[in-house]
């Protein structure tokens, strides 16, 4: 099972930007469908963005046009560029790797959007 380590979270003002990274310790990173999820206090974990092995991307409606997911297979790293952040984006963001019904999760990184 792959190990996933997220970084890049923090406190940012509304309208600001952050870039999250997720490093995956697996030599078959290029075979994983990768995704970012988030979970706000008292809410269920939700899918934010997903990128396939062919780099096809999907986004939650709430982040379309503001967030961009990408991957660097050579660096075994997943990214989430978050622009025009809003207070409602505040959550713990988790990286997910999926392959043939098996999934792995990172430990999460906190993103707080507040003035």
VOBA-1610 file (N, C-alpha, C; in pm, whole numbers, padded with zeros to 5 digits, always signed):
BEGIN
Unk+00084-00117+00000Unk+00000+00000+00000Unk+00090+00125+00000Unk+00052+00224-00080Unk+00136+00342-00095Unk+00125+00432+00027Unk+00233+00502+00054Unk+00233+00606+00158Unk+00215+00741+00089Unk+00126+00823+00144Unk+00097+00954+00085Unk+00124+01061+00190Unk+00196+01165+00151Unk+00227+01273+00243Unk+00189+01406+00179Unk+00091+01474+00241Unk+00046+01605+00191Unk+00124+01717+00258Unk+00131+01829+00188Unk+00189+01951+00243Unk+00131+02071+00171Unk+00156+02190+00227Unk+00115+02311+00159Unk-00005+02382+00218Unk-00068+02321+00317Unk-00181+02387+00380Unk-00139+02506+00464Unk-00239+02581+00512Unk-00208+02695+00596Unk-00325+02789+00606Unk-00297+02907+00659Unk-00397+03012+00675Unk-00381+03114+00563Unk-00491+03146+00498Unk-00488+03240+00387Unk-00612+03327+00393Unk-00600+03450+00345Unk-00715+03539+00342Unk-00806+03506+00225Unk-00933+03541+00236Unk-01023+03521+00121Unk-00968+03588-00004Unk-00979+03517-00116Unk-00923+03566-00241Unk-00780+03524-00265Unk-00717+03465-00165Unk-00579+03422-00177Unk-00564+03287-00243Unk-00438+03241-00250Unk-00406+03116-00318Unk-00318+03028-00230Unk-00329+02899-00252Unk-00241+02800-00192Unk-00219+02689-00294Unk-00106+02620-00282Unk-00082+02501-00363Unk-00050+02385-00271Unk-00133+02284-00278Unk-00110+02162-00201Unk-00029+02062-00283Unk+00053+01985-00214Unk+00131+01880-00279Unk+00108+01749-00205Unk+00119+01640-00277Unk+00106+01507-00218Unk+00211+01417-00283Unk+00309+01378-00204Unk+00414+01289-00253Unk+00376+01145-00222Unk+00387+01060-00322Unk+00345+00920-00310Unk+00466+00829-00319Unk+00481+00741-00221Unk+00596+00652-00217Unk+00566+00520-00286Unk+00546+00526-00415Unk+00520+00404-00490Unk+00579+00417-00629Unk+00648+00314-00675Unk+00706+00319-00809Unk+00603+00308-00922Unk+00479+00278-00883Unk+00374+00268-00985Unk+00277+00384-00974Unk+00329+00500-00930Unk+00245+00619-00915Unk+00167+00649-01041Unk+00228+00627-01156Unk+00164+00662-01282Unk+00039+00577-01309Unk+00023+00468-01236Unk-00093+00380-01256Unk-00212+00417-01167Unk-00189+00506-01069Unk-00296+00542-00977Unk-00387+00649-01034Unk-00517+00636-01011Unk-00607+00749-01022Unk-00592+00827-00892Unk-00563+00955-00904Unk-00533+01038-00788Unk-00646+01139-00766Unk-00666+01173-00640Unk-00774+01266-00608Unk-00744+01344-00481Unk-00807+01458-00472Unk-00810+01538-00349Unk-00952+01536-00294Unk-00962+01511-00165Unk-01087+01520-00092Unk-01070+01625+00019Unk-01181+01668+00073Unk-01174+01758+00188Unk-01287+01726+00286Unk-01261+01760+00411Unk-01362+01738+00514Unk-01362+01856+00610Unk-01475+01924+00615Unk-01493+02035+00707Unk-01552+01982+00837Unk-01534+02054+00948Unk-01589+02008+01076Unk-01739+01980+01068Unk-01778+01864+01114Unk-01918+01827+01118Unk-01976+01786+00984Unk-01892+01777+00882Unk-01940+01741+00749Unk-01872+01614+00700Unk-01932+01553+00600Unk-01874+01434+00541Unk-01758+01471+00448Unk-01669+01376+00430Unk-01560+01396+00336Unk-01617+01401+00194Unk-01569+01497+00115Unk-01620+01514-00021Unk-01506+01521-00121Unk-01537+01474-00242Unk-01441+01480-00350Unk-01427+01623-00399Unk-01303+01669-00412Unk-01275+01803-00462Unk-01233+01798-00608Unk-01137+01712-00639Unk-01084+01703-00775Unk-01018+01568-00794Unk-01023+01521-00917Unk-00965+01390-00950Unk-00891+01400-01082Unk-00782+01323-01094Unk-00707+01319-01220Unk-00674+01173-01249Unk-00704+01131-01369Unk-00683+00992-01407Unk-00539+00970-01454Unk-00510+00845-01488Unk-00378+00813-01542Unk-00355+00881-01677Unk-00462+00911-01747Unk-00452+00980-01876Unk-00468+01132-01859Unk-00467+01176-01733Unk-00475+01319-01697Unk-00611+01380-01727Unk-00713+01297-01736Unk-00849+01350-01741Unk-00886+01400-01602Unk-00943+01520-01595Unk-00973+01581-01465Unk-01122+01601-01445Unk-01163+01591-01320Unk-01301+01623-01281Unk-01295+01705-01154Unk-01395+01792-01136Unk-01397+01884-01023Unk-01536+01889-00961Unk-01540+01913-00832Unk-01667+01946-00768Unk-01715+02079-00823Unk-01846+02095-00834Unk-01901+02219-00889Unk-01855+02341-00809Unk-01836+02323-00680Unk-01803+02435-00593Unk-01662+02490-00616Unk-01577+02415-00683Unk-01439+02460-00703Unk-01404+02480-00850Unk-01495+02449-00940Unk-01466+02464-01083Unk-01428+02608-01115Unk-01321+02623-01194Unk-01276+02755-01231Unk-01184+02820-01130Unk-01172+02760-01011Unk-01084+02816-00907Unk-00968+02721-00871Unk-00994+02593-00877Unk-00893+02493-00841Unk-00845+02420-00965Unk-00717+02379-00964Unk-00659+02302-01073Unk-00579+02186-01016Unk-00614+02065-01057Unk-00541+01946-01014Unk-00443+01906-01124Unk-00325+01862-01083Unk-00225+01818-01179Unk-00137+01711-01114Unk-00060+01643-01198Unk+00029+01540-01146Unk+00161+01542-01221Unk+00268+01507-01150Unk+00400+01494-01209Unk+00445+01352-01182Unk+00434+01266-01282Unk+00465+01125-01261Unk+00613+01103-01230Unk+00699+01185-01287Unk+00842+01169-01261Unk+00875+01198-01114Unk+00802+01291-01054Unk+00824+01325-00913Unk+00728+01251-00820Unk+00639+01169-00877Unk+00541+01095-00797Unk+00463+01190-00707Unk+00422+01301-00764Unk+00358+01406-00685Unk+00228+01451-00749Unk+00128+01471-00664Unk-00001+01526-00702Unk-00009+01668-00648Unk-00070+01757-00725Unk-00083+01897-00684Unk-00229+01941-00687Unk-00257+02042-00606Unk-00385+02111-00615Unk-00358+02260-00602Unk-00372+02333-00711Unk-00359+02478-00710Unk-00495+02536-00676Unk-00502+02611-00569Unk-00628+02667-00523Unk-00620+02819-00529Unk-00701+02879-00613Unk-00705+03024-00629Unk-00840+03079-00586Unk-00843+03209-00561Unk-00967+03275-00520Unk-01036+03199-00407Unk-00960+03168-00306Unk-01013+03088-00196Unk-01122+03162-00119Unk-01216+03083-00070Unk-01331+03136+00004Unk-01334+03074+00144Unk-01399+03139+00238Unk-01408+03081+00373Unk-01467+02940+00372Unk-01559+02914+00282Unk-01621+02781+00277Unk-01526+02673+00223Unk-01407+02711+00178Unk-01306+02612+00139Unk-01227+02561+00260Unk-01252+02618+00376Unk-01182+02575+00496Unk-01214+02430+00527Unk-01110+02348+00540Unk-01127+02205+00564Unk-00990+02140+00577Unk-00992+02014+00616Unk-00872+01932+00604Unk-00876+01867+00466Unk-00768+01881+00392Unk-00760+01828+00257Unk-00677+01699+00257Unk-00733+01597+00194Unk-00669+01465+00191Unk-00637+01423+00048Unk-00525+01361+00033Unk-00483+01303-00093Unk-00525+01156-00095Unk-00569+01109-00211Unk-00615+00972-00227Unk-00555+00911-00353Unk-00511+00785-00338Unk-00460+00710-00453Unk-00541+00583-00468Unk-00590+00557-00589Unk-00675+00441-00612Unk-00625+00359-00730Unk-00630+00226-00710Unk-00589+00134-00816Unk-00658+00001-00793Unk-00738-00040-00891Unk-00804-00170-00887Unk-00877-00195-00756Unk-00953-00099-00711Unk-01036-00114-00593Unk-00964-00094-00462Unk-00834-00077-00465Unk-00757-00050-00344Unk-00728+00099-00335Unk-00745+00157-00215Unk-00720+00300-00200Unk-00626+00326-00082Unk-00552+00434-00093Unk-00464+00480+00014Unk-00491+00627+00039Unk-00475+00669+00165Unk-00502+00807+00205Unk-00379+00866+00273Unk-00365+00997+00254Unk-00267+01071+00331Unk-00324+01111+00466Unk-00242+01179+00544Unk-00283+01217+00680Unk-00363+01347+00683Unk-00362+01419+00572Unk-00440+01543+00563Unk-00357+01666+00593Unk-00398+01778+00534Unk-00336+01907+00560Unk-00447+02011+00576Unk-00434+02093+00679Unk-00540+02190+00711Unk-00528+02314+00623Unk-00641+02353+00566Unk-00652+02479+00492Unk-00756+02564+00562Unk-00717+02684+00601Unk-00808+02776+00668Unk-00811+02906+00591Unk-00931+02946+00550Unk-00949+03070+00475Unk-01026+03167+00565Unk-00956+03271+00607Unk-01017+03363+00703Unk-00944+03496+00699Unk-01019+03602+00724Unk-00958+03734+00732Unk-00924+03768+00878
//
